[in-house]
Amino acid sequence: MTARHLTDCLHPDDRIDPAKSGPQTMRRVTMNLAESPVQWLASRGLLTEAQCRAGERLRADYERAGLAARVTMRWDAAPPAKSRGGARAADASLARIDAHRRFHAALDAAGPGLADICWRVICAGEGIAGAEKAMGWPTRSGKLVLGLALDRLARFYGTG
């Protein structure tokens, strides 16, 4: 893994106080872009820049909303009381709820036939060939359908 594949990802919705503007981020995450299916396809010239940005926005909303299955038990303590930073925890919960709503609205914008490939490839990290097989599609149709879905997501997110 090289340094050029790592990036710090910030999202404009990751703010402590949404009413304030500026760089008041709640967290900073380093992720390996080489592991992103969307970045992998874009690096091979199979996606446009707008499609790539839309796919990454969907993936970010999916992860921010906490929709992925947990594989371990949560060992963290109960939520803190209001006097001990509870307001910040509430803001984090609101950001998670907003991401959840955006994610589902984006899949609705993609449409019922295209939302499946978006979820499988972008969110679950499944390969296109595996997604084609699971959905009973012909070989090599997944790239075309994913491109159509990403075009709709680009319109939804305003990246296109």
Secondary structure, 3 states (H helix, E strand, C coil): CCHHHEEEECCCCCECCCCCCCCCECCCEEEEHHHCHHHHHHHCCCCCHHHHHHHHHHHHHHHHCCCCCCCCCCCCCCCCCHHHCHHHHHHHHHHHHHHHHHHHHHHHHHCHHHHHHHHHHHHCCCCHHHHHHHHCCCCCCHHHHHHHHHHHHHHHHCCC
